Amino acid sequence: MTKTEDQQLVSISSIAERTGLKVPTVSNWRRRDDTFPQAAAGTSTRPLFSLEEVKEWILKTGKNVQFQERSAVQPLADLLRGRYDTAEYHQVLFSLLALARWVQSNDQSPLAETSKDDFIKLANLSIASLSQDRPLVATAIEQLLSESKPPGDEDLFANVFSKIYAHGNPGQLAAELTDLVRQTSWIGGAEHLSTPAFSDFLVALLPRGGSDFADFGSGYGQTLSTAASLEPNWSLTGLDINVQANQIAACLLYTNGVSAELCSKDVLRSAHEESFDRITFHAPFGMRLNDEDLQAIAWPFGKPPRSNADAAWPQVAYRSLRQDGCAVVVVATSVLTRGSTTRDILKRMVSQGAIEAVISLPGKTQINTAIPVSILVLRKNSAPSEVLMIDTAQAAAGTIQNAKDTDVADAYAKAIASLEAWRQQGTPDSEISAAVPLTELLAPDAVLLPQRWLLTVEAPDKNKHVVEEVNASYRALADAVQQQPELPSLLPVAETPQAAPLHALTEVGTVVRGDFSSTRNSAADTTTSPKVQVVTIGTVRNGHSEERTSPARTAKKSPVTTQAGDILITTTGPINARVWDEEGLAVDKNVTILRDFSPAWDPYYVASQITAENNQAMLTGITIKRVDVKQLLVAQLSLEAQQAIGQAVRDYSAFADAARNTATKAEEHLAALQNSVSSGTVSPA
């Protein structure tokens, strides 16, 4: 057996995750089969196993499972299992990545297998070298040595460091580790990050120019990295009260070659000590203030309420701007409609020309909360006569599953383009924005909610087009009624002497998981990234593919696409299934394909059985119900019986689809008519 520190160690839950099985299934393997590998580390209640030994055992026993590929940084995290708490993984790894970057930059050449003594020597050399220009990085590496858990941690660190150095690209590993932190709840630290697209969006809202940029509540420095790439001439500053977050940010920025001054300060009490040309502030929501907080600064627009600090953060950012500076502040959308003190503060900001634009976003754009958020764009030393109101919530409606899997890049890009057009030409994009005079915003009943100021005015031409579509759908429904004037006769049923055998879908055909995701898209990608037709959860329900922006692919394998005759199955409840005949469409990762059926199965019958109540009961979860498609069961009838049921399913489905499409078009026409009449621009001909 190889040395424990050279192995990739995995837990029972990790094996289940990587094979797509349930934890009890893997636990049963271990309990019921004496040949299952022995634990290589861990404890009796939380054993850890050699990944290679588990793979070999699965191959020898003929289990019909495959391990999912992992990023290069995950095996490094596996090496820390059993020695460190999972929440400490990223702190250790970011420090080692920074050390590897320093070794590369200073032409230090460790051996292929760095010894403990060599590792300690390199670490001490880096600490001495970095203590002046990168003191937080030096401190992180120093703490790695001084706070290591004896015995043997230096040997462990030397082993992990060797693998990092052998990889040759600490920057790539740092990016993968950041993704792992953001997407994996058990590793911790996601509260210090946002989605890459959201960071891109915040920085893109700032006008170019100026000499310096600050990110208040900078966390792990993600927005600072974005600012460095979009405006290389900016001098960067990050303020965050969390000392550990600043150390990790320092290591991450150093590994990526970004220079920034990081300050471990309370933003509320110290941000006004310096001023900046450009500021982003991803502020905390709903924080309470004490008397000391309220006396911390002279509030330019009024003292915020003690019970909620949301009205404090825009003032903190504005106070820290230089003349002609610009800041974007993220707030909970509910702030825009509050009364009393918060409303008075916002009105003073409007009256004094502090607010250039308000942008509302849909819910689920943030990692740690599903509430909708809005952005206040602040300008200092400006005298606007109007405020630009931008509503992206409708543009992004129905595209968001959660912040880790979001497709709002188009909405972000529209908001950026509308604000830029407003700045350059004074003309907003009327589809999602409107310029509202200050006199209207200062009315007693006025609120800063963009939706309030964006009336949906349907053009007559659009109404005419909708009416034509409705008429076409009515004709299609009439045709369907003529083709199917009566519902199909009910199939006679009878009890069988012996229950039909139940088969898992893996025995019916080949199960293939969809892999399309636009999570990594940024707002800047939307003009260059190609559009593709995608099968989504909605597609399986309504039978029509959706157009999405194609993400940048780093994987070498080809993307999963549809083949004629596939059964598409939604993995987020309720379960839907549909036989699909169009080839070459990308498949969303929340959709699974069943294909390559044996001749003993009718696909339409199988699709109908997948959605039966017995299988719907397999959904698990509270907020979002999901299902492992491999666990679904189908009763095997004779092929003739399956075909009879399959034909009945087609007959009913064709009629139901036509009726559903007609109802949808009629509702669209009704909404268009209501909106047009309510605007006062349309009346019956």
C-alpha positions, 0 to 999 in steps of 0.5 A: 500500500502507498503511504497515506499522505500520498493517497487521495482519501475519500469519505463514504459521502464523497464516494457517493457524490462522485459515483452519483449514488446514495450514501446508504448504497455505498455504506451497504457495499462496505458492510456487506462485502468483506472485500471492500477496501479497509479504511486508510485514515480517519476515525471509526465513525468517519473513515477515509478510504484510498480513492485508487483502492475504491476505484479498483474494487468497483472495477473488480466487482463489476459495479455499473458506476463511473467516477466523475472527473474532479478539478486538479485542486480537489485531490490536494484538499483530499490530502488534508482529510483527517488532519484538518477541519474542512473549513480550514482546507482553503486557508491552508491551500491558499497559503501553499499556493502563494508560497509556490508562486513565490518560489516560481517568481524567485527562481527557487527550484525544489526537488520533485519531492520536497522534504520537510527541511527543504519546505521549511527553508523555502517557507522562511525565505519567502516570509523574509522576502514578502514581509515588506511588500506583501506582509499579509502573505508573509503572515499567512505562510508564517502562521502555517508553520507556527500553528501546524498541528504536530506531529508531521504537519510539515511533512504533509505540507511539503507533500502538498506543496510538491504536488502544487509545484509539479502542477506548474500553474498556481494561478489556475489552482487558485481559480479552481480552489475559489470555485470549490469554496464558492460552490461547496458548502462543506468547505466554508468561506462562500460568504466572502465571495460572490458569483464571478458574473456579479463581480464583473457586473459591479465593476462594469457599472463604474465609469472608466477613468480615475486613479484608484478603486476601493472595495468595501467588505472585500472578502477574498478579493474577488472584486479586486481581481475583476477591477485589476483586469478591467482597469489595470491603471487603478490603484486597488484597496480592499477593506474588510473587518475579517483578518483571516479573509484579508490574509486569504485575499492577499494570498489569492491576489498575490498568486494571481499577480494582482497588487492591492492594499488590504486593510483589516478595518471596520468599514463603518468607522474607518472608510471615511479616513481615505477617499477614492475615485471608484468604490464598490460596496457589497454591503451586509443586509439587516445589520443592527447598529449600536450607539457607538456605530451611530456616532462613528461618522458625521452622516451626510444625509441623516443618521440611519435607524438603529434597528437596520444599517441598510441606510448607512452603507450608501452614506459610508460609500458616498462620504468616501468618494472624491469629487466626481467619484462614483460608487455602486452599493448593493442593498436589499430591494426592500430598502427602496420601499421602506418608510420613515427614516430610511425613506427620508435619507434616500429622498435627501440623497435624491434631492442633493444629486447623490443618486445617478441610477437605481438598478433592481435585480431578481432574487437568487443572484446572491450566494447566501440569500435568495432575496432580490437585491438592488444597486444604487449608483452614486455620483459625487459633485453631480447635478442631475435633473433625473435618476435612471431607473433600470429593472432587470428582474423581468429580463432575467425572469425564469432563468435563475435556479440559484446563485451557483447556477445562474444565467443572468449575463444578458440582463447584466449586459442590458443594464450596463449598456443602458447606463452607458447610453444614458451617460453618453447620450442621455437616452435610456433603453426604454425596454428596461429603463426610464429616466425619472425627474427629481421632482417626481421622485421627491413627491410624498408617495414616491419610492425608488423602486424601478418597477414603479416607474417602468410602465409596460406599454405594448406597441400596437404592432406587438399587439397585432402580432400577439393576436395573430399568434393567438388566432394561429393557436386557436386554429391549431387547437381546432385541428387537434379537436378534429383529429382527435374528436374523442378521447382515446378509449380507456385501456382495459386492465386486469390483475396479473397472476404475478407482479411485473418485474421492476427495473431501474433505468440503468437496466432500461437504457444508458443514463447520461447527465446533461452538462450545460451551464452558463454559471461562468458567464460574465456580463462582458461575454454576452457580445462575444459568446455564441448562442445555443439551443438548450434543453432545460427543465422548462423545455421538457415541460413545454416541448420547446428548446431555449436559447442560451449563451454558450459558456466558455468550456475548459473541459476536454470532453465534448458537451452532451447533446440530444439524439433522436429518440432520447427520453429527457428527464428533469432531475428537479421536481416535479419529475417530467419526462418527454421523448425528444426527436431533435438532435444536437441540442445542448442539455442543461445539467438539471436534465438527464438523458435516457437513451440506447434502449433495449428492444424490450422497451417502448420509449413512450411507455417508459417516459410515462412511467417515469412520472408516475407517483411511485417515482415522484415519491423518490424526490428528496429535499426541502427547498429544492426537491431533486431526484437521482434518476438511477433510482427510478423504477419501471415495470416491465410489461409485454412490448405489445402492452407497452406500445398500447400505453405509449400510443395512448400517451401520444394521443393525450399529449398531442391534444394537451399540448395544443390546448396548453399552447392556446391557453398560453397565447391567450394569456399573453394577449390578455396581458398585452391588452391590459398593459396597453390600455392601462398606459392610456395609449391604446383603445379598441378599434 
